[in-house]
């Protein structure tokens, strides 16, 4: 408790400007005490209108108070110094380069604890105390420390901006509302904040709903990935099994053919060997008969010759060899031909069926389950409402009809500078990003317009920002005589009769972009098949002819 008492005494006798023990203490008329040098420096740097105020209670003195050393306080401070309990604030309490510094502290400044939107100043914890103690300051609005307080001051009138001009969409002071903003739709900043706060809450609700929707979509896609992987694994397994069965079947047929050939080979060889043995026996018999007949032919006794001749001249029955048909090396060639024919047929079947199998594999596309519509009624199912973003429109373009219609103007429009604005060509982008399947129609009312889909990060100035002249935009040039498609500065002539209305179909996931001439029927003008890597925005680039117009048709 003693330490706390000393601490209280030390704070009591500290200067609220330098936060150190009082040096040459002086007491000003409001009763607050400061170091003589601190209050002098404060008044010298603060004073611009010969008005002096207390740094703590803000009481104003029209005449600069005469500063006289308070001897009693000086004695008490000296006594306190003798206790040796004077302590400097910890280093972490001082403001660094990234911190908001107290505007009241002199010398090394302390970190601000709060900023006041009424005083337009930031205070450390000690210098903030009057905002809690004095009824004068209790109604002031305290916020987190901010370095941007001066942005609340009107640069023209040096007044706090408490008004908002809805006409020009900017914060203003009261004098602005009766000066250059006279007659404009002006409200208090608080009222505008309330309105914007409601819009913010609606936007947050929409964002949260979209987050929930996207989380559901992500979950569905994760389930889809799992299903794809499972189906692919099962199909690979089944395909390998089927091809293995085919291989086993071919191997079995090969074994059967081999076995049949060997069996027939054995049968035929056995038959030939049997015939060969008969012929060999017949040859032996004939040779023996020939020897007997030769011996008989040498017999000199005529009677003996005649007696033996009948028995020796009779020949045994000859083996029938007329059925022997020699076909060298051609016995099983028909089998080879038959097997070759099977092989050729299998190759033809596999070649034909492989094309079908390959097509069924490549046609597996979860996200392309629906084909492109064939009728206008089918396209209208994907119609989307497109509005133009004023912040992107060239200054010679005027938007109307709820920002669906754009007109080229002779005079520049009073549009503020914006980093999204096109400065080179008469171009404008939609507010809405385009993903999934979308369809819209544009009515041309003039000499010509480019209909485009564009990545948002396209350049806004220079020749490279022109739609179709880079790899960030695809554009169809529509004039009164012809069509031309542009991408990456490469043009493709497009046949077709010019129409004042053109429909655009986009399937972002499938990478399909199609343009149709719309009259009583829909005629395809040009189709692009590519891969889109970013969300797209609808774009219009009007010919630079004053009065030239184009409008997104409301299809709802």
C-alpha positions as CSV (number, residue, x, y, z in Angstrom):
1,X,0.0,0.0,0.0
2,X,2.9,2.3,0.7
3,X,4.3,1.8,-2.8
4,X,0.9,2.6,-4.3
5,X,0.8,5.8,-2.2
6,X,4.2,6.9,-3.5
7,X,3.1,6.0,-7.0
8,X,0.0,8.2,-6.6
9,X,2.2,11.0,-5.3
10,X,4.5,10.7,-8.2
11,X,1.7,10.9,-10.7
12,X,0.2,13.8,-8.9
13,X,3.4,15.8,-9.2
14,X,4.1,14.8,-12.8
15,X,3.8,17.2,-15.8
16,X,1.1,15.9,-18.2
17,X,3.1,17.2,-21.1
18,X,6.5,15.5,-20.6
19,X,5.1,12.9,-18.1
20,X,8.1,13.6,-15.9
21,X,8.3,15.1,-12.4
22,X,7.6,18.8,-12.5
23,X,10.6,21.1,-13.2
24,X,10.1,24.7,-12.1
25,X,6.4,24.0,-11.6
26,X,3.8,26.7,-12.6
27,X,0.1,26.7,-12.1
28,X,-2.1,28.3,-14.7
29,X,-5.5,29.9,-14.0
30,X,-7.6,26.7,-14.5
31,X,-5.6,25.1,-11.6
32,X,-3.5,22.6,-13.6
33,X,0.3,22.6,-13.2
34,X,3.1,22.0,-15.7
35,X,6.8,22.4,-16.1
36,X,7.4,26.1,-16.9
37,X,9.3,25.2,-20.1
38,X,6.8,22.6,-21.2
39,X,3.8,24.9,-21.1
40,X,5.8,27.7,-22.8
41,X,6.8,25.4,-25.6
42,X,3.3,24.1,-25.9
43,X,1.8,27.6,-26.2
44,X,4.5,28.7,-28.6
45,X,3.9,25.8,-31.0
46,X,0.1,25.6,-30.6
47,X,-0.8,29.2,-30.7
48,X,-1.7,30.7,-34.2
49,X,-4.6,33.0,-33.2
50,X,-3.4,34.5,-29.9
51,X,-5.7,32.1,-28.0
52,X,-4.2,29.9,-25.3
53,X,-5.7,26.8,-23.7
54,X,-5.0,24.2,-21.1
55,X,-3.6,20.9,-22.6
56,X,-5.7,18.9,-20.1
57,X,-9.1,20.6,-19.7
58,X,-8.9,22.8,-22.8
59,X,-10.0,25.9,-21.0
60,X,-9.3,28.9,-23.2
61,X,-7.5,32.1,-22.0
62,X,-7.8,35.1,-24.3
63,X,-4.6,36.6,-22.8
64,X,-1.5,34.6,-22.3
65,X,-1.3,33.8,-18.5
66,X,1.7,35.1,-16.6
67,X,3.8,32.2,-15.5
68,X,5.1,32.3,-11.9
69,X,6.9,29.4,-10.2
70,X,4.8,27.6,-7.7
71,X,7.3,27.4,-4.8
72,X,5.2,25.0,-2.7
73,X,5.0,22.5,-5.6
74,X,8.7,22.9,-6.2
75,X,9.5,22.0,-2.6
76,X,7.2,19.0,-2.7
77,X,8.7,17.8,-6.0
78,X,12.2,18.1,-4.5
79,X,11.1,16.0,-1.5
80,X,9.7,13.4,-3.8
81,X,12.9,13.3,-5.8
82,X,14.8,12.5,-2.6
83,X,12.8,9.2,-2.3
84,X,14.6,8.0,-5.4
85,X,11.3,6.6,-6.8
86,X,11.1,8.6,-9.9
87,X,10.6,6.1,-12.8
88,X,10.6,6.7,-16.5
89,X,8.0,4.9,-18.7
90,X,9.0,1.6,-20.1
91,X,10.4,1.7,-23.6
92,X,7.5,-0.2,-25.0
93,X,5.2,2.7,-23.9
94,X,6.9,5.1,-26.3
95,X,5.7,5.6,-29.8
96,X,7.7,3.9,-32.6
97,X,7.7,4.7,-36.3
98,X,4.7,2.5,-36.9
99,X,2.7,3.7,-33.9
100,X,0.3,6.6,-33.5
101,X,2.0,9.1,-31.2
102,X,0.3,11.3,-28.5
103,X,-0.3,14.8,-29.9
104,X,0.1,16.4,-26.4
105,X,3.4,14.8,-25.4
106,X,6.5,16.9,-26.0
107,X,10.0,15.5,-26.4
108,X,9.8,11.7,-26.7
109,X,6.2,11.0,-27.4
110,X,4.1,8.2,-25.8
111,X,1.9,5.8,-27.7
112,X,-1.6,7.0,-28.3
113,X,-4.3,5.1,-26.4
114,X,-7.2,6.6,-28.3
115,X,-7.9,9.2,-31.0
116,X,-10.7,11.8,-30.6
117,X,-12.9,12.5,-33.6
118,X,-14.0,15.8,-32.1
119,X,-10.6,17.1,-31.1
120,X,-9.0,15.5,-34.1
121,X,-6.1,14.6,-31.9
122,X,-4.6,11.4,-30.4
123,X,-3.8,11.0,-26.7
124,X,-1.8,8.7,-24.5
125,X,-3.4,7.2,-21.5
126,X,-2.4,10.1,-19.2
127,X,-3.4,12.9,-21.6
128,X,-6.6,11.1,-22.3
129,X,-7.8,11.3,-18.7
130,X,-9.6,14.7,-19.2
131,X,-11.9,13.0,-21.7
132,X,-13.1,10.8,-18.8
133,X,-13.0,13.4,-16.0
134,X,-14.3,16.5,-17.6
135,X,-18.0,16.8,-18.6
136,X,-16.8,19.0,-21.5
137,X,-15.1,16.0,-23.2
138,X,-17.3,13.1,-22.2
139,X,-19.4,13.5,-25.3
140,X,-16.4,13.3,-27.6
141,X,-16.2,10.3,-29.8
142,X,-13.1,8.2,-29.0
143,X,-11.8,5.6,-31.4
144,X,-8.8,3.3,-31.9
145,X,-5.6,5.4,-32.5
146,X,-5.5,6.6,-36.1
147,X,-3.0,8.4,-38.2
148,X,-5.7,9.5,-40.7
149,X,-7.5,12.1,-38.5
150,X,-6.4,14.9,-40.8
151,X,-8.4,13.3,-43.6
152,X,-11.5,14.3,-41.7
153,X,-10.5,18.0,-42.2
154,X,-11.9,19.8,-45.3
155,X,-8.8,21.0,-47.3
156,X,-10.8,24.0,-48.7
157,X,-12.3,25.4,-45.5
158,X,-10.2,23.8,-42.8
159,X,-13.3,22.5,-41.1
160,X,-14.3,19.0,-39.8
161,X,-16.2,17.1,-42.6
162,X,-19.5,16.1,-41.0
163,X,-21.6,16.0,-44.2
164,X,-21.8,13.7,-47.2
165,X,-22.6,14.7,-50.8
166,X,-24.5,11.9,-52.4
167,X,-24.4,13.7,-55.8
168,X,-20.6,13.7,-55.9
169,X,-20.2,10.7,-53.6
170,X,-17.7,12.5,-51.3
171,X,-17.4,13.8,-47.7
172,X,-17.7,17.5,-47.2
173,X,-17.9,20.1,-44.4
174,X,-20.9,22.3,-43.7
175,X,-19.5,25.3,-45.6
176,X,-19.1,23.0,-48.7
177,X,-22.8,22.2,-48.5
178,X,-23.7,25.9,-49.0
179,X,-20.9,26.6,-51.3
180,X,-19.7,24.5,-54.3
181,X,-22.1,21.6,-53.3
182,X,-25.1,23.9,-53.0
183,X,-28.3,22.2,-54.4
184,X,-26.7,18.8,-54.2
185,X,-28.2,15.9,-52.3
186,X,-26.4,16.2,-49.0
187,X,-26.9,14.5,-45.7
188,X,-25.1,14.1,-42.5
189,X,-22.1,11.7,-42.5
190,X,-23.9,9.8,-39.7
191,X,-27.1,9.4,-41.9
192,X,-25.0,8.3,-44.8
193,X,-23.1,5.9,-42.6
194,X,-26.4,4.4,-41.4
195,X,-27.5,3.9,-45.0
196,X,-24.2,2.4,-46.0
197,X,-24.2,0.3,-42.9
198,X,-27.5,-1.2,-44.0
199,X,-26.1,-1.9,-47.5
200,X,-23.0,-3.3,-45.9
201,X,-25.1,-5.7,-43.8
202,X,-27.0,-6.8,-46.9
203,X,-23.7,-7.3,-48.7
204,X,-22.3,-9.3,-45.8
205,X,-25.5,-11.4,-45.8
206,X,-25.1,-12.0,-49.6
207,X,-21.4,-12.8,-49.1
208,X,-22.1,-15.2,-46.3
209,X,-24.8,-16.8,-48.3
210,X,-22.4,-17.1,-51.3
211,X,-19.8,-18.5,-48.9
212,X,-22.3,-21.2,-47.7
213,X,-23.3,-21.9,-51.4
214,X,-19.7,-22.2,-52.4
215,X,-18.8,-24.4,-49.4
216,X,-21.7,-26.6,-50.5
217,X,-20.3,-26.6,-54.1
218,X,-16.8,-27.4,-52.8
219,X,-18.2,-30.3,-50.8
220,X,-20.1,-31.5,-53.8
221,X,-17.0,-31.2,-55.9
222,X,-15.0,-33.1,-53.3
223,X,-17.6,-35.8,-53.4
224,X,-17.4,-35.7,-57.2
225,X,-13.6,-36.1,-57.1
226,X,-14.0,-39.1,-54.7
227,X,-16.7,-40.6,-57.1
228,X,-14.5,-40.0,-60.1
229,X,-11.5,-41.6,-58.5
230,X,-13.5,-44.6,-57.3
231,X,-15.1,-45.1,-60.7
232,X,-11.7,-44.8,-62.5
233,X,-10.1,-47.3,-60.1
234,X,-13.0,-49.7,-60.6
235,X,-12.9,-49.3,-64.4
236,X,-9.1,-49.8,-64.5
237,X,-9.6,-53.0,-62.4
238,X,-12.4,-54.3,-64.6
239,X,-10.6,-53.4,-67.8
240,X,-7.5,-55.2,-66.7
241,X,-9.6,-58.2,-65.8
242,X,-11.3,-58.2,-69.2
243,X,-8.1,-57.9,-71.1
244,X,-6.5,-60.6,-69.0
245,X,-9.5,-62.8,-69.8
246,X,-9.0,-62.0,-73.5
247,X,-5.3,-62.8,-73.3
248,X,-6.1,-66.1,-71.5
249,X,-8.7,-66.9,-74.2
250,X,-6.2,-66.3,-77.0
251,X,-3.5,-68.3,-75.2
252,X,-6.0,-71.2,-74.8
253,X,-7.0,-71.0,-78.5
254,X,-3.3,-71.0,-79.3
255,X,-2.8,-74.1,-77.2
256,X,-5.8,-75.8,-78.8
257,X,-4.5,-75.1,-82.3
258,X,-1.1,-76.3,-81.4
259,X,-2.5,-79.5,-79.9
260,X,-4.8,-80.1,-82.9
261,X,-1.8,-79.6,-85.3
262,X,0.4,-82.0,-83.3
263,X,-2.4,-84.6,-83.1
264,X,-3.1,-84.4,-86.8
265,X,0.7,-84.4,-87.5
266,X,0.9,-87.7,-85.5
267,X,-2.0,-89.3,-87.3
268,X,-0.8,-88.3,-90.8
269,X,2.8,-89.3,-90.1
270,X,1.6,-92.7,-88.8
271,X,-0.5,-93.3,-91.9
272,X,2.4,-92.4,-94.2
273,X,4.7,-94.7,-92.2
274,X,2.3,-97.5,-92.5
275,X,2.0,-97.0,-96.3
276,X,5.8,-96.7,-96.4
277,X,6.2,-100.1,-94.7
278,X,3.8,-101.8,-97.2
279,X,5.7,-100.3,-100.1
280,X,9.0,-101.4,-98.6
281,X,7.7,-105.0,-98.2
282,X,6.4,-104.9,-101.8
283,X,9.7,-103.7,-103.0
284,X,11.5,-106.6,-101.2
285,X,9.0,-109.1,-102.7
286,X,9.4,-107.7,-106.1
287,X,13.2,-107.8,-105.9
288,X,13.0,-111.5,-104.8
289,X,10.6,-112.2,-107.7
290,X,12.9,-110.4,-110.1
291,X,15.9,-112.5,-109.0
292,X,13.9,-115.7,-109.5
293,X,12.8,-114.6,-113.0
294,X,16.3,-113.6,-113.8
295,X,17.6,-117.1,-112.8
296,X,14.8,-118.7,-114.8
297,X,15.7,-116.7,-117.8
298,X,19.2,-118.3,-117.7
299,X,17.8,-121.9,-117.6
300,X,19.0,-123.8,-120.7
301,X,16.6,-126.8,-120.3
302,X,13.5,-125.7,-122.3
303,X,11.3,-128.3,-120.6
304,X,12.4,-127.1,-117.2
305,X,11.8,-123.4,-118.1
306,X,8.3,-124.1,-119.3
307,X,7.5,-126.1,-116.2
308,X,8.6,-123.4,-113.8
309,X,7.5,-120.3,-115.7
310,X,3.7,-120.3,-114.7
311,X,4.4,-120.3,-111.0
312,X,7.2,-117.6,-111.2
313,X,5.5,-115.2,-113.6
314,X,2.4,-114.7,-111.4
315,X,2.8,-111.4,-109.4
316,X,1.2,-110.6,-106.1
317,X,-1.3,-107.8,-105.9
318,X,0.4,-104.4,-106.0
319,X,-0.1,-101.8,-103.2
320,X,-2.4,-99.0,-104.4
321,X,-0.4,-95.8,-104.4
322,X,-2.5,-93.8,-106.8
323,X,-4.0,-91.8,-103.8
324,X,-0.6,-90.4,-102.8
325,X,-0.6,-86.7,-103.6
326,X,2.7,-85.0,-102.8
327,X,2.3,-81.4,-101.7
328,X,5.7,-80.3,-100.4
329,X,5.6,-77.9,-97.5
330,X,1.9,-77.1,-97.8
331,X,0.3,-79.5,-95.4
332,X,-0.6,-77.0,-92.6
333,X,-0.4,-73.7,-94.4
334,X,-4.2,-73.5,-94.5
335,X,-4.1,-73.5,-90.8
336,X,-1.6,-70.7,-90.7
337,X,-3.8,-68.7,-93.2
338,X,-6.9,-69.4,-91.0
339,X,-5.0,-68.2,-87.8
340,X,-3.7,-65.1,-89.8
341,X,-7.3,-64.3,-90.8
342,X,-8.4,-64.5,-87.1
343,X,-5.5,-62.2,-86.2
344,X,-6.5,-59.7,-88.9
345,X,-10.1,-59.7,-87.8
346,X,-9.1,-59.2,-84.2
347,X,-6.8,-56.3,-85.2
348,X,-9.7,-54.7,-87.1
349,X,-12.1,-55.3,-84.2
350,X,-9.6,-53.9,-81.7
351,X,-8.8,-50.9,-83.9
352,X,-12.4,-50.1,-84.4
353,X,-13.5,-50.8,-80.8
354,X,-10.4,-49.0,-79.4
355,X,-11.6,-45.8,-81.1
356,X,-15.0,-46.2,-79.3
357,X,-13.3,-47.0,-76.0
358,X,-11.0,-44.0,-76.3
359,X,-14.0,-41.7,-77.1
360,X,-15.9,-43.0,-74.1
361,X,-12.9,-42.2,-71.9
362,X,-12.4,-38.7,-73.3
363,X,-16.1,-37.9,-73.1
364,X,-16.1,-38.5,-69.3
365,X,-16.6,-34.9,-68.1
366,X,-18.5,-34.3,-65.0
367,X,-18.9,-30.5,-65.6
368,X,-20.1,-30.9,-69.2
369,X,-23.1,-33.1,-68.7
370,X,-25.3,-30.7,-70.6
371,X,-24.8,-29.8,-74.3
372,X,-25.0,-26.3,-75.7
373,X,-28.6,-25.2,-76.2
374,X,-30.0,-25.4,-79.7
375,X,-32.9,-22.9,-79.5
376,X,-33.3,-19.4,-78.2
377,X,-35.6,-20.7,-75.5
378,X,-32.8,-23.0,-74.4
379,X,-30.3,-20.1,-74.3
380,X,-32.7,-17.9,-72.3
381,X,-32.6,-20.5,-69.5
382,X,-29.0,-19.2,-68.9
383,X,-29.8,-15.5,-69.4
384,X,-28.1,-13.2,-67.0
385,X,-28.7,-9.5,-66.2
386,X,-25.7,-7.5,-67.1
387,X,-25.1,-3.9,-66.0
388,X,-22.1,-1.7,-66.8
389,X,-19.6,-0.5,-64.3
390,X,-19.4,3.4,-64.4
391,X,-15.9,3.2,-62.9
392,X,-14.6,1.5,-66.0
393,X,-16.3,3.6,-68.7
394,X,-14.2,5.9,-70.8
395,X,-14.9,9.6,-70.1
396,X,-16.6,10.0,-73.5
397,X,-19.2,7.3,-72.7
398,X,-22.5,8.0,-71.0
399,X,-24.4,5.2,-69.2
400,X,-28.2,5.1,-69.0
401,X,-31.2,2.7,-68.7
402,X,-30.0,1.4,-65.3
403,X,-26.4,1.2,-66.6
404,X,-27.4,-1.2,-69.4
405,X,-27.1,1.3,-72.2
406,X,-23.9,3.2,-73.3
407,X,-23.6,6.1,-75.7
408,X,-20.5,7.8,-77.1
409,X,-20.7,11.5,-76.3
410,X,-19.0,14.5,-77.8
411,X,-18.1,16.1,-74.5
412,X,-16.3,14.3,-71.7
413,X,-18.5,13.2,-68.8
414,X,-17.8,14.5,-65.3
415,X,-16.5,11.2,-64.1
416,X,-13.9,11.1,-61.4
417,X,-10.5,9.5,-62.0
418,X,-10.5,5.8,-61.2
419,X,-7.8,3.1,-61.6
420,X,-10.4,0.9,-63.4
421,X,-11.3,3.5,-66.0
422,X,-10.3,2.9,-69.7
423,X,-8.4,5.9,-71.0
424,X,-7.4,4.9,-74.5
425,X,-10.4,3.4,-76.2
426,X,-14.2,3.9,-75.8
427,X,-14.5,0.7,-73.7
428,X,-16.5,-0.3,-70.6
429,X,-16.8,-3.5,-68.5
430,X,-19.7,-5.1,-66.7
431,X,-20.1,-5.0,-62.9
432,X,-20.9,-8.7,-62.8
433,X,-18.3,-11.4,-63.2
434,X,-19.2,-14.3,-65.5
435,X,-18.7,-17.9,-64.5
436,X,-20.6,-21.1,-65.2
437,X,-23.2,-20.8,-68.1
438,X,-24.3,-17.4,-69.1
439,X,-26.2,-15.9,-72.1
440,X,-26.9,-12.2,-73.0
441,X,-27.9,-10.1,-76.0
442,X,-26.6,-6.8,-77.2
443,X,-28.5,-4.4,-79.4
444,X,-26.3,-2.2,-81.7
445,X,-27.7,1.2,-82.5
446,X,-24.9,2.8,-84.6
447,X,-22.1,2.1,-86.9
448,X,-20.3,-0.6,-84.9
449,X,-19.4,-2.2,-81.6
450,X,-17.0,-4.9,-80.3
451,X,-18.7,-7.5,-78.1
452,X,-16.2,-9.0,-75.7
453,X,-15.4,-11.2,-72.7
454,X,-12.5,-9.9,-70.7
455,X,-10.3,-10.8,-67.7
456,X,-10.5,-8.0,-65.1
457,X,-6.7,-7.6,-65.0
458,X,-6.6,-6.2,-68.6
459,X,-4.6,-3.0,-68.9
460,X,-6.6,0.2,-68.9
461,X,-4.4,2.4,-71.2
462,X,-2.2,2.0,-74.2
463,X,-2.9,0.0,-77.4
464,X,-2.6,-3.3,-75.5
465,X,-5.8,-2.6,-73.6
466,X,-8.0,-2.8,-76.8
467,X,-10.4,-5.7,-76.6
468,X,-9.1,-8.6,-78.8
469,X,-5.7,-7.2,-79.1
470,X,-4.2,-9.2,-76.2
471,X,-4.5,-12.6,-74.5
472,X,-6.9,-11.3,-71.9
473,X,-9.9,-10.6,-74.1
474,X,-12.0,-12.2,-76.9
475,X,-14.0,-9.9,-79.1
476,X,-16.4,-9.9,-82.0
477,X,-16.3,-6.8,-84.2
478,X,-19.9,-6.1,-85.4
479,X,-20.4,-3.3,-87.9
480,X,-23.1,-2.6,-90.5
481,X,-21.4,-4.8,-93.2
482,X,-19.5,-7.6,-91.6
483,X,-18.2,-9.5,-88.6
484,X,-14.6,-10.1,-87.5
485,X,-13.4,-12.1,-84.5
486,X,-10.3,-10.9,-82.6
487,X,-8.0,-12.6,-80.1
488,X,-4.4,-11.8,-79.1
489,X,-4.3,-9.3,-82.0
490,X,-5.2,-12.0,-84.5
491,X,-8.3,-11.5,-86.6
492,X,-10.6,-14.1,-88.1
493,X,-13.2,-13.0,-90.7
494,X,-16.6,-14.3,-89.7
495,X,-19.3,-15.0,-92.4
496,X,-22.8,-14.0,-91.8
497,X,-25.4,-11.2,-92.6
498,X,-25.0,-8.2,-90.2
499,X,-27.6,-8.1,-87.5
500,X,-28.4,-5.3,-85.1
501,X,-28.7,-7.8,-82.2
502,X,-26.1,-10.4,-81.3
503,X,-26.4,-13.1,-78.6
504,X,-23.4,-14.3,-76.6
505,X,-23.2,-17.7,-74.9
506,X,-20.5,-18.5,-72.4
507,X,-19.8,-21.8,-70.8
508,X,-16.8,-20.8,-68.6
509,X,-16.0,-24.3,-67.2
510,X,-16.2,-25.9,-70.7
511,X,-14.2,-23.1,-72.2
512,X,-16.9,-22.4,-74.9
513,X,-17.7,-18.9,-76.2
514,X,-20.3,-18.6,-79.0
515,X,-21.7,-15.6,-80.9
516,X,-25.2,-15.8,-82.5
517,X,-27.0,-13.5,-84.9
518,X,-30.4,-13.0,-83.3
519,X,-33.5,-12.2,-85.5
520,X,-36.5,-14.4,-86.0
521,X,-34.0,-17.3,-85.7
522,X,-30.6,-17.7,-84.1
523,X,-27.6,-18.2,-86.4
524,X,-24.2,-19.3,-85.1
525,X,-21.6,-16.8,-86.2
526,X,-18.5,-18.0,-84.4
527,X,-17.5,-20.4,-81.7
528,X,-14.4,-20.5,-79.6
529,X,-13.1,-23.6,-77.7
530,X,-10.4,-22.7,-75.2
531,X,-9.6,-22.7,-71.4
532,X,-10.6,-19.8,-69.2
533,X,-8.3,-19.4,-66.2
534,X,-10.0,-16.4,-64.5
535,X,-13.6,-15.0,-64.1
536,X,-14.7,-13.1,-67.2
537,X,-16.5,-9.8,-67.6
538,X,-18.7,-8.7,-70.4
539,X,-17.2,-5.8,-72.4
540,X,-18.3,-3.2,-75.0
541,X,-15.9,-1.3,-77.2
542,X,-17.9,1.3,-79.3
543,X,-16.7,2.9,-82.5
544,X,-15.6,6.5,-81.9
545,X,-18.6,8.0,-83.6
546,X,-20.6,10.5,-81.4
547,X,-24.1,9.1,-80.8
548,X,-23.0,5.5,-81.4
549,X,-25.0,3.3,-78.9
550,X,-25.2,-0.3,-77.6
551,X,-27.5,-1.8,-75.0
552,X,-27.6,-5.0,-73.0
553,X,-31.2,-6.3,-73.6
554,X,-33.2,-7.2,-70.5
555,X,-34.1,-10.8,-71.1
556,X,-35.9,-11.5,-67.8
